[in-house]
Amino acid sequence: MLASVLKKVIATRYVLPLREGGSLPGLVEADDLGMYVVKFLGAGQGRKTLVAEVITGELGRALGLPVPELAEVEFDAVIARGEPDPEVQELLKASGGLNLGMDFLPGSLGFDPLTFEVDPGFAGRVLWFDALTGNVDRSWRNPNMLVWHGRPYLIDHGATLIFHHSWANADRFVGRAYDASDHVLSGAAPDLAAADAALAPLLDEDLLRGVVGLVPDEWLVDEPGFASAEEVREAYVRHLVARVADRSWLPEVSS
C-alpha cells in the first residue's frame, strides 16, 4: 500500500561512510533510534538522484517488490565537525537540510546469482520493473541487491529515470528499448509475460501521481524550464503514463 507521505526523521549521529557507492552514502543514526543508509544532497550526482530513489523505490514497493523503507532524513551540517575525513566532512557540510535515507538491513549480504537462486516469476518482475524505469545499474557486475533473512531486496535506484537529466529530450525515452544483456537476473529465465500481465494493470495514473507526490518540493523547485515543483511532478507523471502505455521497451528475454 502506497504511503501518503514518507517518514521523516532527524539525523543524530553520522556513523561511517559506505564507500561501495560512487555517491559516498553514509550510515546514519536518527532520532527514532533507527539506522539508515543515507544518500546526501551534497553528493556530485545532486538532487535528481534522490528524486529517482523516491519515485523508483516507492513505485517498486507499490508493485509488491522488496525495497527497504525510505525516509526523509533532516541533517544538520554541524554533525560534520566531528568527521576526520576531509572528503566526508565536505560532503556533510554541503548536505544540510533534507536528505534521503533507506532502512539499514543489518547483516545483509550482497546478492550473488551463482549462490542465491531466484524463481522465473520474481526474476521477471524485477527485470520488468528495471526496464520500465530504465535502470542501468543492476548488472551482474553491480547487482544492487541484498539478501537479508533469506530474501532478496532491491536497493540503489539513483541511476533510474535518466530522461529527467534532459527534459527537452524526455519524449525520446518513452519507447526506448531496455538492454537486459547485462542484467543480473537475465540468466534466471525471467517470465516477462507473467510480469507484464501482473504489473502493468496496477500502474494507473492515480498510482503514478501518488508516487511522484512523495518527492519533497525542495528537490523539484528551480528546475530549468519549469515554473513550479508541481509542473515538474506533472512532467514525471506524463512521461511514466506514456511509458507504461507504450511498452515497446520490454526486452526480449527467453523464458
Steps between C-alpha positions, in 0.01 A plus 500: 500500500641839397582734788345848491830652614851375562602456861714790618781461755778720634861382478667485840831330419710433192634148549723423202535548124403216266758521227349238270288762324629783285282752684663420837185414696533470874354305788307739724314460829177698536275627777268198464801283603502352151804464276484622142721487194486864394560647157602861538374807321854633469633200304621553146191340343278764661136501594378312192655186642282544808192563284566181305549305824159613628299453182654168398533359851143582601371382163670167562347475848155581356547213253580261783875482438735479801646848540613613848293780652603852400502807722573870480801569722547851635872557539670780694837573341647564845528122533787519249727666756596168654580327169880457451487418127514830304309356203216378720500821704463706183209283385320527833546877516342528155203283600328701770125464467296216355675183382377150417538195722437132439435263787828328592487119476755380759682182407381502140720352228561611145293305250694242298304330219734202515413420862148638547233359271191700405194366322397616148199686638704722732772545238239608248345758733836653588613513138165648390526765772860585407403523133212735580721734702802467273725370776853478362646392834389143575759307308683182597798725574300716740168333588375761750318222678542376855397173662357548848342220705501285189312752286635722221456878526537761226711806583666801343269641231675832446601402144140457381275751319790632294255702286482763776860602433381647168139608520513656152563152358293297746247388238775309319528269801132396512540199274874444537575127516670366810825310460475198731817329381693587819209479742585292807181293464504447123629146553213406733250439218297812589130464419436842349159409360370414847663811646343723237157346555527545877668840530389714206133516610609634841671804353212736446535876504379529860774269627769676299379838619508377859857372466625822342317694770731349763797700371565804722436834329847627583658237273287617208496880521712713266514228236592672171202523264238466773316769693429292811558169674147399398586543133799270546276239667261514206790443260604186689143371502449566129821322411431194715139472381622509141771242566257260666263535205773450238691198634716463190784524753447141618819304436497177307604242755440129451297338771 
